[in-house]
Amino acid sequence: MGPIAPLTDTARAGEDAVLLTRELIRRDSTNRGGGQGDERAAAEYAAEALTDAGLAPVVLESKERRSNVVVRVPGTDPDAPALLVHGHLDVVPADAAAWTVPPFSGEIADCPVTGLPALWGRGAVDMKNTIGMVTAVVREWARTGARPRRDIVLAFVADEEDSSAHGAEFLVRRRPDLFEGCTEAIGEGGGETVHARTATGGTARLYPVGAAERGSAWLTLRAEGTAGHGSRPPRDNAVAALAEAIVRISGHRWPLHPTPVTRAAVDGIAAALGVERGPDDTGTDEAMETLLARLGTAAPLVSPAVRNSAAPTMLSAGYKVNVVPGEATAGVDGRVLPGAEKAFEETMDELTGDRVSWEYAHSSPPVSAPVDAPVFETLRAALLAQDPDAHVVPVCLGGGTDAKVFSRLGIDCYGFSPLWQPEGMDYAGLLHGVDERVPLEGLRFGVRALDVFLRA
């Protein structure tokens, strides 16, 4: 990729990103799950900001107040494939009593860890900051007359923090025409600074880019037995059968399943940190544990994605202590790596046994995008343009994003929400955490990186 001239006024665009993110935070769009959410105020604000840039966004609702914003930014090359940029408007709940500042105030105050000015509030890093940065870039283009090379479709959606039913799922099912021509996408799941200790005691700045995601396998387990009096317990107690299955699931050590993306992540991180490698250090549990220990603070970029997982999270049975219930149920949060779907199902059959049945309450497949594609090098170049010492590495996300939904349209999806983080900031801990905040300089960095990438 050749050099991209910067925006006329990147400082102006950066301050616009701060303003936009702040106003989005102030519009409470809490998603409480189970269909209880309201993204309309945030969607209307985003649509208004895009309209000010001379665009014509549409606001689409799957049901009242579950709002999505979609707009196409025309490029200069009509033959070039389009790019999708997606982000979610909804946020997880916040307990105001636990926060230093009101979670929907959008307050600007110094970070107690770094001493740098930061924007506080629910959604500051997940992910109203990205929506603010992308919108600021597009607005600056309108001011300066700049245009991207290819069409860019912006999709700011509802319901990512639950099932995506009212957001990406709704759009892909009902309005796939809005994404016509899109072959690649960027969304959440990468692009932030990770400071990691090198083998010689120095510090390297890693920038993970999501190139794969584990699939979601939310399960309902059910055991049935004979109902009766607690003083005369039947031998086929449903609660006991379910409890035994839950213990087996919780204690199961899933086998290693390093995917091509995870192997690429290990190679990139180890090289950046100068970590000594073994001949097959991803081949056995012992070798993998040794390798992860050598990666130190960078290990969390890899460790959630080396194997499948299943975590029991919910239990339900009975209505009175002296009554043996005839049924007991449980919820399990399973996560499945690309290529390991069949192994997951076979293992769940074994772990639940003859007395317990299981079914999917919700599932979304794992996804993976090529790390040797030209777009990945373009992402890398956009980060290097802002931080010449950056080490950009592909990663497989342990959790999930709307990429799982948009990939059904044949789109290669990457996690790229560029954000500079100073050393000492616990980015992962801020996601869904108390006192969520983003450095103001991080937003300015993101605006510059996004502009370079989106106009490449």
Residue pairs with C-beta under 8 A, 6 or more apart in sequence:
1 377
1 378
1 381
1 456
3 385
4 385
4 451
4 452
4 455
4 456
6 448
6 451
6 452
7 13
7 137
7 140
7 141
7 144
7 146
7 448
7 451
8 140
8 143
8 144
8 146
9 140
9 143
9 144
10 140
10 444
10 447
10 448
10 451
11 444
12 140
12 143
13 136
13 137
13 139
13 140
13 447
13 451
14 136
14 443
14 444
14 447
14 448
15 444
16 136
16 139
16 140
17 129
17 132
17 133
17 135
17 136
17 443
17 444
17 446
17 447
18 108
18 119
18 132
18 440
18 443
18 444
19 132
20 49
20 131
20 132
20 135
20 136
21 106
21 119
21 124
21 128
21 129
21 131
21 132
21 133
21 438
21 443
22 106
22 108
22 119
22 121
22 132
23 45
23 106
24 42
24 45
24 46
24 89
24 123
24 128
24 131
24 132
25 104
25 105
25 106
25 119
25 121
25 122
25 123
25 124
25 128
26 104
26 105
26 106
26 121
27 41
27 42
27 45
27 104
28 38
28 41
28 104
29 37
29 38
29 39
29 41
29 42
29 89
29 90
29 91
29 123
30 37
30 38
30 90
30 91
30 92
30 93
30 94
30 122
31 37
31 39
31 90
31 91
31 92
31 93
31 158
31 159
31 160
31 161
31 162
32 93
33 161
33 162
34 162
35 63
35 162
35 165
35 166
37 65
37 66
37 90
37 158
37 159
37 161
37 162
37 166
38 65
38 66
39 65
39 66
39 67
39 68
39 89
39 90
39 158
39 159
40 61
40 65
40 66
40 67
42 67
42 89
42 128
43 59
43 67
43 68
43 69
43 89
43 156
43 158
44 59
44 67
46 57
46 69
46 89
46 131
46 135
46 156
47 57
47 59
47 69
47 71
49 135
49 139
50 57
50 69
50 71
50 135
50 138
50 139
50 154
51 57
52 139
52 142
53 135
53 138
53 139
53 141
53 142
54 142
55 71
55 73
55 138
55 142
56 71
57 69
57 70
57 71
57 154
58 69
58 70
58 71
59 67
59 68
59 69
60 67
60 68
60 69
60 70
60 170
60 171
60 175
61 67
61 68
61 166
62 68
62 158
62 165
62 166
62 167
62 170
62 174
63 166
66 158
66 159
66 166
66 167
66 170
67 89
67 158
68 89
68 155
68 156
68 157
68 158
68 166
68 167
68 170
68 171
69 89
69 154
69 155
69 156
69 157
70 153
70 154
70 155
70 156
70 171
70 175
70 178
71 153
71 154
72 82
72 151
72 152
72 153
72 154
72 178
73 138
73 141
73 147
73 148
73 151
73 152
73 153
73 154
74 147
74 151
75 82
75 147
75 148
75 149
75 150
75 151
75 152
76 147
76 148
76 149
77 149
77 150
80 149
80 150
80 151
81 150
81 181
81 182
81 183
81 184
82 150
82 151
82 152
82 153
82 179
82 180
82 181
82 182
82 183
83 148
83 150
83 151
83 152
83 153
83 182
83 183
83 184
83 185
83 186
83 454
84 152
84 153
84 155
84 179
84 182
84 184
84 185
84 186
84 406
84 411
85 134
85 152
85 153
85 154
85 155
85 185
85 186
85 187
85 454
86 154
86 155
86 156
86 157
86 168
86 185
86 186
86 187
86 402
86 403
86 406
87 127
87 130
87 131
87 134
87 155
87 156
87 157
87 187
87 188
87 417
88 127
88 156
88 157
88 158
88 159
88 160
88 161
88 167
88 188
88 402
89 128
89 131
89 156
89 157
89 158
90 158
90 159
90 160
90 161
90 162
90 167
91 122
91 123
91 126
91 128
91 161
92 122
92 126
92 161
92 432
94 103
94 104
94 122
94 434
94 436
95 434
96 102
96 103
98 434
99 434
99 435
100 120
100 435
101 107
101 109
101 120
101 121
101 435
103 121
103 122
103 436
104 121
104 122
105 120
105 121
106 119
106 120
106 121
107 119
107 120
107 121
108 117
108 118
108 119
108 120
108 440
109 117
109 118
109 120
110 116
110 117
110 118
111 117
111 118
111 425
111 437
111 439
113 424
113 425
113 426
114 422
114 423
114 424
114 425
114 439
116 422
116 439
116 440
116 441
117 439
117 440
118 124
118 437
118 438
118 439
118 440
119 129
119 437
119 438
119 440
119 443
120 435
120 436
120 437
121 436
121 437
122 436
123 129
123 436
124 430
124 436
124 437
124 438
125 419
125 427
125 430
125 431
125 436
125 437
125 438
126 188
126 430
126 431
126 432
126 436
127 188
127 417
129 417
129 419
129 438
129 442
129 443
129 446
130 188
130 417
130 446
131 156
132 443
133 417
133 418
133 443
133 446
133 447
133 450
134 154
134 450
134 454
135 154
136 447
137 447
137 450
137 451
137 454
138 154
140 146
140 447
140 451
141 147
141 148
146 455
147 455
148 454
148 455
149 455
149 456
151 181
152 454
153 178
153 179
153 182
155 168
155 171
155 178
155 179
155 406
157 164
157 167
157 168
157 171
157 402
158 166
158 167
158 170
159 165
159 166
159 167
159 168
159 169
159 170
160 167
160 168
160 401
160 402
163 169
163 362
164 364
164 402
164 404
164 405
167 402
168 402
168 405
168 406
169 405
171 178
171 179
172 179
172 405
172 406
172 408
172 409
176 409
179 406
179 409
179 411
182 409
182 411
183 410
183 411
183 412
184 369
184 373
184 375
184 411
184 412
184 413
184 414
185 403
185 406
185 411
185 412
185 413
185 414
186 379
186 413
186 414
186 415
186 416
186 417
186 453
187 401
187 402
187 403
187 406
187 413
187 414
187 415
187 416
187 417
188 210
188 401
188 415
188 417
189 210
189 213
189 397
189 401
189 403
189 414
189 415
189 416
189 417
190 207
190 208
190 209
190 210
190 395
190 397
190 414
190 415
190 416
190 417
191 207
191 208
191 209
191 379
191 383
191 415
191 416
191 417
191 418
191 419
191 446
191 449
192 207
192 208
192 417
192 418
192 419
192 420
192 421
192 427
193 205
193 206
193 207
193 387
193 419
193 420
193 421
193 422
193 427
194 205
194 206
194 207
194 208
194 297
194 298
194 301
194 421
194 427
195 203
195 204
195 205
195 206
195 297
195 421
195 423
195 424
196 203
196 204
196 205
196 206
196 269
196 272
196 273
196 295
196 296
196 297
196 298
197 203
197 204
197 273
197 296
197 297
198 204
198 272
198 273
198 274
199 273
199 274
199 275
199 276
199 294
200 274
203 423
204 272
204 273
204 389
204 391
205 387
205 389
205 390
205 391
206 269
206 272
206 298
206 301
206 390
206 391
206 392
206 393
207 383
207 387
207 390
207 391
207 392
207 393
207 418
208 265
208 301
208 393
208 394
208 395
208 415
209 376
209 379
209 380
209 392
209 393
209 394
209 395
209 414
209 415
209 416
210 394
210 395
210 396
210 397
210 401
210 403
210 413
210 414
210 415
210 416
211 261
211 264
211 368
211 369
211 370
211 371
211 376
211 394
211 395
211 396
211 414
211 415
212 259
212 261
212 262
212 305
212 338
212 366
212 367
212 368
212 369
212 394
212 395
212 396
212 397
213 366
213 367
213 368
213 396
213 397
213 399
213 400
213 401
213 403
213 404
213 415
214 304
214 305
214 308
214 309
214 335
214 336
214 337
214 338
214 366
214 396
214 397
214 398
214 399
214 400
215 335
215 336
215 337
215 338
215 341
215 363
215 364
215 365
215 366
215 367
215 400
215 404
216 333
216 334
216 335
216 336
216 362
216 363
216 364
216 400
216 404
217 310
217 333
217 334
217 335
217 336
217 344
217 360
217 363
218 331
218 332
218 333
218 334
218 360
218 361
218 362
218 363
219 310
219 331
219 332
219 333
219 334
219 348
219 358
219 359
219 360
219 361
220 329
220 330
220 331
220 358
220 359
220 360
220 361
221 242
221 245
221 246
221 329
221 330
221 331
221 332
221 352
221 356
221 357
221 358
222 242
222 327
222 328
222 329
222 356
222 357
222 358
222 359
223 238
223 239
223 241
223 242
223 245
223 327
223 328
223 329
223 355
223 356
223 357
224 238
224 326
224 327
225 234
225 236
225 237
225 238
225 239
225 241
225 324
225 325
225 326
225 327
225 328
225 355
226 234
226 236
226 324
226 326
227 234
227 323
227 324
227 325
227 326
228 234
228 323
228 324
229 322
229 323
229 324
230 321
230 322
230 323
230 324
231 322
233 324
234 324
236 355
237 324
238 317
238 324
238 325
238 326
238 327
238 328
239 317
239 318
239 324
239 325
239 328
241 328
241 353
241 355
241 356
242 315
242 317
242 328
242 329
242 330
242 356
244 353
244 355
245 330
245 351
245 352
245 353
245 355
245 356
246 312
246 315
246 330
248 351
248 352
248 353
249 310
249 312
249 332
249 348
249 351
249 352
250 311
250 312
252 310
252 347
252 351
253 285
254 307
254 308
254 309
254 310
254 347
255 307
255 343
256 282
256 283
256 284
256 285
256 288
256 306
256 307
257 306
257 307
257 308
257 337
257 339
257 340
257 343
258 266
258 282
258 288
258 306
259 305
259 337
259 338
259 339
259 368
259 396
260 368
260 371
261 305
261 338
261 368
261 371
261 394
261 395
261 396
262 282
262 302
262 305
262 306
262 395
262 396
263 282
264 371
264 393
264 394
265 301
265 302
265 305
265 393
265 394
265 395
265 396
266 281
266 282
266 291
266 295
266 302
268 391
268 392
268 393
268 394
269 275
269 295
269 298
269 301
269 302
269 391
269 393
270 277
270 291
270 294
270 295
271 391
272 391
272 393
273 295
273 296
273 298
275 291
275 294
275 295
276 294
277 291
278 287
278 290
278 291
280 287
281 287
281 288
281 290
281 291
282 288
282 291
282 306
288 306
292 299
292 302
292 303
293 299
295 301
295 302
300 428
301 393
301 395
302 395
304 397
304 398
304 399
305 337
305 395
305 396
305 397
305 398
307 337
308 334
308 335
308 336
308 337
308 340
308 343
308 344
308 347
309 334
309 335
310 332
310 333
310 334
310 335
310 344
310 348
310 351
311 332
311 333
311 334
312 330
312 331
312 332
313 331
313 332
313 333
314 329
314 330
314 331
315 328
315 329
315 330
315 331
316 328
316 329
316 330
317 325
317 327
317 328
317 329
318 324
318 325
318 328
319 325
331 361
332 358
334 344
334 348
335 398
335 399
335 400
336 344
336 365
336 366
337 366
337 396
338 366
338 367
338 368
338 396
339 366
340 366
341 365
341 366
348 358
349 358
352 358
364 400
364 404
364 405
365 404
366 404
367 403
367 404
367 407
367 413
368 396
369 407
369 412
369 413
369 414
370 376
370 412
371 394
373 412
375 412
375 414
376 394
376 414
378 453
378 456
379 392
379 414
379 416
379 453
380 392
381 452
381 453
381 456
382 418
382 449
382 450
382 452
382 453
382 456
383 390
383 392
383 418
383 449
384 390
384 392
385 448
385 449
385 452
386 418
386 420
386 445
386 448
386 449
386 452
387 420
395 415
397 415
401 413
401 415
403 413
403 414
403 415
406 413
407 413
416 453
417 446
418 445
418 446
418 449
418 450
418 453
419 427
419 438
419 442
419 443
419 445
419 446
420 439
420 441
420 442
420 444
420 445
420 446
421 427
421 439
421 442
422 439
422 441
425 439
430 436
430 437
